[in-house]
Amino acid sequence: MKKLLLTIILIPLLMAETVTGQPVSSLQGRIYTDGSPVLVRIKNGKIAETVPLPPDSSIPQVYIAPGLIDIQINGYMGVDFTGSNLTIEGIIKVTKALWKEGITSYLPTVITGSDERLKTNFKILAGALTDPELKKSIPGFHLEGPYISPVKGFRGAHLAKYIRPPDWNEFIQYQKAAGNGIKLITVAPEIEGAIPFIRKAVENGIVVSLGHHNGSAKDIEQAVAAGAALSTHLGNGCANMINRHNNPIWPQLSNDRLSVSIIVDGYHLTKEEVRTFYKVKGPGKTILISDDLDLAGLKPGEYIRGERKVLLTPNVIKYPAENVLAGAASPLRKDVGNMMRFTQCSLEDAVNMATRNPAELLKLKDIGKIQTGYKANLILFTIKNGEIIIQKTIVDGKVVYLRK
């Protein structure tokens, strides 16, 4: 479906299962790929079959899609995954809040910090996965840093004093603390020791992404040859002033082996940047992320986070001291709507960029698609004025959120 009516009148969902926590046996709605009516049968928490239905005005005007997958989220509702006060209760709070936004799977993202802080917080995160409900929505973790560029601008809001060269033995300690849960790591390819580190990480089944760097075309090519597969929030984690010819953006765009993750909140990238990145990479190699900080969902104002003063606006978080953005404050579902508005891509392609693509990047073989045998991680949503409105979220066949 290449064109989409972006304003849909809400009508009753007409579904029997309305109680949060209850298992779902079937769903009726419009499949997100082309808007045709379908019946999705669910058995033992998995998709049993998807049955096309004849046109019928009584079928709810609500879309059914795979649950959203956010591979970069630093925190939410005041809970910081790199903060000193991280608790399992906080992780539960974040997970439940994300269910309301249609996110059924996410990678808690730990950023650059002290050796002690990273070990401590990964232990807490790993401990949280002993909770079976949390484990259903957290397939692993993302380590963004500390092996990134120390240069102002390229390091973004990461604290320079904690940035350091890649150290495999040190990383193994973080992986041990995380219970082998680190699935994705962001590194700068130009720093000493980065290329052999990337190669070793890939050999050990970890997805490597390039980010917060000022790598040359040669650095980027070597990193991709070593196995790097992604560019972290392309166009961000970059100095405001760069050489118009020799900069880290063009080589990443031009390399067909690299996918890109982008923040489409309308602030981190301009509409023109999003359109250009999408035209180059296409729907198969573009991944939408939120990059939300812990302040997302809180009242706008000034906050001290990670030893730095940041400004939370209604839509984005700024780091005024270095005139850079510190993170996002919009949920992933808004990126999906913005992607359609900015690029005129189909609903199917926009949703796949936040479901199928991240699942395939991380080799998660049972989520990200509506397919027989896959987990019944599903969302039901309407679209109003170009914005995705979550009506119901289902994880492993159970309702975890129902819009009132």
C-alpha positions in Angstrom: 0.0 0.0 0.0 1.9 3.0 -1.3 -0.6 5.6 -0.4 -2.3 5.9 3.0 -5.1 8.0 4.3 -3.4 9.5 7.3 -6.5 10.4 9.2 -8.6 7.5 10.4 -11.8 7.9 12.4 -11.6 5.8 15.6 -14.4 3.3 16.0 -14.9 0.6 18.6 -12.4 -2.2 18.2 -15.0 -4.9 18.6 -12.8 -7.5 20.1 -13.7 -10.0 22.8 -10.4 -9.8 24.7 -10.3 -6.6 26.7 -8.6 -7.4 29.9 -4.9 -6.7 30.3 -2.9 -9.9 31.1 -5.4 -12.2 29.4 -4.3 -14.5 26.6 -5.6 -13.7 23.1 -6.8 -16.5 20.8 -7.6 -14.4 17.7 -7.6 -10.8 16.4 -9.4 -9.2 13.5 -8.3 -6.1 11.8 -6.5 -4.7 8.8 -3.0 -6.1 8.0 -0.5 -3.3 7.9 1.0 -4.5 4.7 -1.9 -3.6 2.4 -4.9 -2.8 4.7 -6.8 -5.9 3.8 -9.0 -7.6 6.5 -7.5 -10.6 8.2 -8.0 -12.9 11.1 -4.8 -13.7 13.1 -5.1 -16.9 15.2 -2.8 -17.3 18.2 -1.9 -20.5 20.1 0.5 -20.9 23.0 1.8 -17.4 22.6 2.7 -17.8 18.9 1.0 -16.9 15.6 -0.8 -20.0 14.4 -2.1 -18.6 11.1 -3.2 -15.5 9.3 -6.4 -15.9 7.4 -7.6 -13.4 4.8 -11.2 -12.3 5.3 -13.7 -11.0 2.7 -14.5 -7.3 2.7 -16.8 -6.6 5.6 -17.6 -3.2 7.1 -18.0 -4.7 10.6 -14.2 -5.6 10.7 -12.5 -3.0 12.9 -10.7 -0.1 11.1 -7.6 -0.8 13.0 -4.2 -2.0 11.8 -2.4 -5.2 13.0 1.4 -5.2 12.9 4.4 -6.7 14.6 5.3 -5.1 17.9 7.9 -2.3 17.5 11.5 -3.1 18.3 13.7 -0.3 19.7 17.4 -1.1 19.6 18.6 2.1 21.2 16.8 3.4 24.2 18.9 4.9 27.1 16.1 5.2 29.5 12.5 6.4 30.0 10.2 8.0 32.6 13.1 9.0 34.8 14.9 5.6 34.7 18.5 5.8 33.3 20.1 2.6 32.2 23.5 4.1 32.9 22.5 6.0 36.0 23.6 5.3 39.6 20.1 4.5 40.8 19.2 1.8 38.4 17.0 -0.9 39.9 15.0 -3.9 38.6 11.8 -2.0 39.7 12.9 0.8 37.4 13.4 -1.6 34.5 9.9 -3.0 35.1 8.6 0.6 35.1 10.2 1.4 31.7 9.1 -1.9 30.1 5.4 -1.3 31.1 5.6 2.3 29.9 7.1 1.2 26.5 4.3 -1.3 26.1 1.9 1.6 26.0 3.9 3.0 23.1 3.7 -0.3 21.2 7.2 -1.4 21.9 7.2 -5.1 22.5 11.0 -5.6 22.4 13.9 -3.2 23.1 17.6 -3.1 23.9 18.3 -1.2 27.1 21.3 1.0 26.1 24.2 1.7 28.4 26.4 4.6 27.3 29.9 5.7 28.1 30.7 5.6 31.8 33.2 4.5 34.4 34.4 0.9 34.5 32.6 0.3 37.8 29.3 1.9 36.6 29.2 -0.3 33.4 29.8 -3.5 35.4 27.3 -2.6 38.0 24.5 -1.6 35.6 25.0 -4.6 33.4 24.7 -6.9 36.4 21.4 -5.2 37.3 20.1 -5.5 33.8 21.1 -9.2 33.6 19.4 -9.7 37.0 16.2 -8.2 35.6 16.0 -10.9 33.0 15.4 -13.5 35.7 11.9 -12.0 35.6 10.1 -14.0 32.8 7.9 -11.1 31.9 10.8 -8.7 31.4 12.8 -11.3 29.5 10.0 -11.5 26.9 10.6 -7.9 26.0 14.4 -7.6 26.4 16.3 -9.8 24.0 19.6 -8.1 24.9 21.5 -4.9 25.5 23.3 -2.2 23.5 26.6 -0.8 24.7 27.1 2.7 23.1 30.7 3.6 24.0 33.0 3.9 25.8 35.1 3.1 22.7 34.1 6.2 20.8 35.8 9.5 19.6 36.9 11.7 22.5 36.7 14.8 20.2 34.1 17.5 21.1 31.1 17.3 18.8 31.7 13.7 17.7 31.4 12.4 21.2 28.1 14.1 21.6 26.9 14.2 25.2 29.2 11.4 26.2 31.5 12.5 29.0 35.1 12.8 27.7 36.7 11.6 30.9 35.2 8.1 30.5 36.0 7.6 26.8 38.8 5.2 26.2 40.4 3.0 23.5 38.9 -0.5 22.8 40.0 -3.1 25.3 38.8 -6.6 24.6 39.6 -7.9 28.0 37.7 -5.1 29.6 34.7 -5.7 27.3 34.7 -9.3 28.3 34.2 -8.2 31.9 31.1 -6.2 30.8 29.8 -9.1 28.8 30.3 -11.4 31.8 28.4 -8.9 34.0 25.6 -8.8 31.4 25.2 -12.5 31.4 26.4 -12.5 27.7 23.5 -10.2 27.0 25.3 -7.5 25.0 24.1 -8.0 21.5 25.1 -4.6 19.9 28.0 -2.3 20.5 28.7 1.1 19.0 32.4 2.0 18.4 34.4 4.6 16.6 36.5 2.9 13.8 39.3 5.5 13.7 40.6 5.0 17.2 43.6 2.8 18.0 42.7 -0.8 18.3 39.2 -0.4 16.9 39.5 -2.7 13.8 40.8 -5.8 15.6 38.3 -5.1 18.3 35.5 -5.0 15.8 36.7 -8.2 14.2 36.8 -10.1 17.5 33.4 -8.8 18.5 31.8 -10.0 15.3 33.5 -13.4 15.6 31.8 -13.7 19.0 28.4 -13.0 17.6 28.1 -9.3 18.6 26.7 -6.9 16.1 29.0 -3.9 15.7 27.8 -0.4 14.8 29.8 2.6 13.9 28.9 5.8 15.8 30.2 8.9 17.5 33.2 8.9 15.2 35.1 10.9 12.7 36.3 8.0 10.7 37.8 8.5 7.2 36.6 6.5 4.2 39.5 4.1 4.7 38.6 3.7 8.4 35.0 2.9 7.6 35.9 0.5 4.8 38.3 -1.4 7.1 35.6 -1.5 9.8 33.0 -2.9 7.4 35.6 -5.5 6.1 36.0 -6.5 9.8 32.3 -7.1 10.1 30.7 -3.8 11.2 27.1 -3.9 10.0 25.4 -0.7 11.1 25.8 3.1 11.5 24.4 4.4 14.8 22.0 7.3 14.4 23.6 8.4 11.2 23.8 12.2 10.9 24.1 12.6 14.7 27.0 11.9 17.0 28.8 14.2 14.6 30.3 17.7 14.9 28.3 20.6 13.8 31.1 21.8 11.5 32.5 19.2 9.1 34.4 19.1 5.8 31.9 19.1 3.0 33.8 16.4 1.1 35.8 14.4 3.6 33.5 13.6 6.5 32.2 10.4 8.1 28.7 10.7 6.6 29.3 10.1 2.9 31.4 6.9 3.2 28.7 5.3 5.4 26.0 6.3 3.0 27.9 5.0 0.0 28.8 1.6 1.6 26.1 -0.8 0.5 27.0 -3.3 3.3 26.1 -0.8 6.0 22.6 -0.4 7.3 21.8 2.8 9.1 19.7 3.6 12.2 18.1 7.1 12.2 16.1 9.2 14.6 13.1 10.6 12.8 11.7 12.8 15.5 11.9 15.9 13.3 14.7 17.4 15.4 17.8 15.1 15.1 17.6 15.1 11.3 15.9 17.5 8.9 13.2 16.2 6.6 15.7 16.5 3.7 18.3 14.4 5.5 15.8 11.7 6.2 14.6 11.6 2.6 18.2 11.5 1.3 19.3 8.7 3.7 16.2 6.7 2.8 16.7 7.2 -0.9 20.2 5.9 -0.6 19.7 3.0 1.8 16.1 2.1 1.0 13.5 0.4 3.1 15.6 -2.7 3.6 18.7 -1.1 5.2 17.1 1.6 7.3 16.2 1.1 11.0 14.2 3.5 13.0 15.3 4.1 16.7 14.1 6.5 19.4 17.4 7.1 21.2 15.3 8.2 24.1 16.9 9.4 27.3 15.6 8.7 30.8 13.9 12.2 30.7 11.5 11.1 28.0 8.0 11.3 29.3 8.9 13.8 32.1 8.0 17.5 32.5 10.1 19.8 30.3 12.9 21.8 32.0 16.6 21.7 33.1 17.9 18.5 34.6 21.3 17.2 35.7 22.0 13.8 34.1 25.2 11.9 33.9 27.1 14.8 35.5 25.9 17.3 32.8 23.1 19.8 32.6 20.6 19.1 29.9 17.5 20.8 28.7 14.3 18.8 28.1 11.9 20.3 25.6 8.6 18.8 24.7 10.2 17.0 21.8 14.0 16.6 22.3 16.8 16.8 24.8 19.6 19.3 24.4 23.1 19.7 25.8 23.6 23.5 25.8 27.2 23.4 27.1 28.4 21.9 23.8 25.5 23.0 21.5 24.6 19.5 20.7 21.6 17.2 21.1 21.8 14.9 24.1 19.0 12.5 23.1 15.4 12.2 22.0 12.2 12.4 23.9 9.7 11.0 21.4 8.6 7.3 21.3 9.4 5.1 18.3 5.8 5.1 17.1 6.2 8.8 16.2 9.2 8.0 14.1 7.1 5.6 12.1 4.5 8.3 11.3 7.2 10.9 10.6 8.9 8.5 8.2 5.8 8.2 6.1 5.2 12.0 6.1 8.9 12.8 5.3 9.5 10.2 2.6 6.0 9.3 1.3 7.0 5.6 2.0 4.3 3.1 2.6 3.0 2.1 6.0 4.4 -1.4 5.4 7.9 0.0 4.8 7.8 2.4 7.7 6.6 -0.4 10.1 9.2 -2.8 8.8 12.0 -0.3 9.6 10.9 -0.5 13.2 10.2 -4.3 13.3 11.5 -6.6 10.7 14.8 -4.8 10.0 16.1 -4.5 13.6 15.1 -8.1 14.2 17.0 -9.3 11.2 20.0 -7.2 12.2 20.2 -8.8 15.6 19.3 -12.3 14.1 16.2 -12.5 16.3 14.4 -15.2 14.3 11.0 -15.3 16.1 9.9 -11.6 16.2 9.5 -8.7 13.8 7.1 -10.4 11.4 3.5 -11.6 11.3 4.3 -15.2 10.3 3.3 -18.6 11.4 5.5 -19.8 14.3 6.6 -16.4 15.3 5.9 -15.0 18.7 2.6 -13.2 19.0 4.2 -9.8 19.7 1.7 -7.6 18.0 0.2 -4.1 18.1 -3.1 -2.8 17.0 -3.2 0.8 16.0 -5.0 3.6 14.2 -3.5 6.6 12.5 -4.7 10.1 13.2 -3.2 13.2 11.5 -0.2 11.1 10.5 0.5 9.8 14.0 0.4 6.1 15.1 -2.0 5.7 18.0 -1.5 2.4 19.8 -4.8 0.7 20.8 -3.6 -2.6 22.0 -0.2 -4.2 22.7 0.3 -8.0 22.9 3.4 -9.8 24.1 3.7 -13.5 23.7 0.0 -13.7 23.1 -1.1 -11.8 26.1 -2.5 -8.3 26.3 -0.1 -6.0 28.1 -1.7 -2.7 27.2 -5.2 -1.6 26.2 -6.0 2.0 25.4 -8.9 3.3 27.5 
